[in-house]
Amino acid sequence: MTSLPPLREVIRRHGLSASKALGQNFLFDSQLLDRIARVPGDLSGQEVFEVGPGPGGLTRALLGAGAQVTAVERDRRCIPALAELGDAFPGQLRVIEGDALEVDAPALFAGKPHIASNLPYNVGTALLVGWLSADWEPWWASLTLMFQKEVAERIVAAPGTDHYGRLAVLAQWRSSARIAMPVHRSAFTPPPKVMSAVVHIVPGDEPPGVQFRVLEKLTAAAFGQRRKMLRQSLKGVPGAVETAEALGIDPTRRAETVSVAEFVRLARALSN
């Protein structure tokens, strides 16, 4: 790592600048990047999937931690800078030029990689939902992802809070999610208008007897009309209101008061 030029110098030499259209914001603080790379645990010899590495700030930290990194980058301007990293860490970095929303990521790995990324803001939530809604057991070992703070709070939110909604249920019904660290907007170049946070998600066992499509339909209905009572918002899901009553879930409650466990119980009953 000491032989590598400063990231700012690499960006200057390659004439790079963050693209607003691609949702880019670059991180230069090597200590912060090293801390993010340590969130999943010891990565020595582990496979890591990184989306949108840009000029390679987090990539450096992951490689320095001993990871075998596969990075998907849509911005071809950044490919030469990433190639230099590959030369500095022989055999540790594979770069794929393409759109992460279109790449068949599971096919790139023989085992289960950790996913670690300073996600482009414009596609971060879509990628997360795709990873969380995939077949279980998932193809990934853990997720360490940078989001806007508000999105991070939605992922880890508890029932009864303003941020609790579909994303929280999706992230928590068969995974554990926590905010690993806040990241101040001043850490980025250019600084975004909002604060950020790193979220760490570890998959768990899938509750038995629950069909994901049923849970998805339930939460879509419940949170799609979150100001209404369940007896109104769940009308479009056949049998949901009656089943909720039979399970002791008061249909006069609103969606934001229903726990993840209660949604799972309701989804299981409707799945069967």
Secondary structure, 3 states (H helix, E strand, C coil): CCCCCCHHHHHHHCCCCCCCCCCCCEECCHHHHHHHHHCCCCCCCCEEEEECCCCCHHHHHHHHCCCEEEEEECCHHHHHHHHHHHHHCCCCEEEEECCCCCCCHHHHCCCCCEEEECCCCCCHHHHHHHHHCCCCCCCCCEEEEEEEHHHHHHHHCCCCCCCCCHHHHHHHCCEEEEEEEEECHHHEECCCCCCEEEEEEEECCCCCCCCHHHHHHHHHHHHHCCCCEHHHHCCCCCCHHHHHHHCCCCCCCEHHHCCHHHHHHHHHHHHC
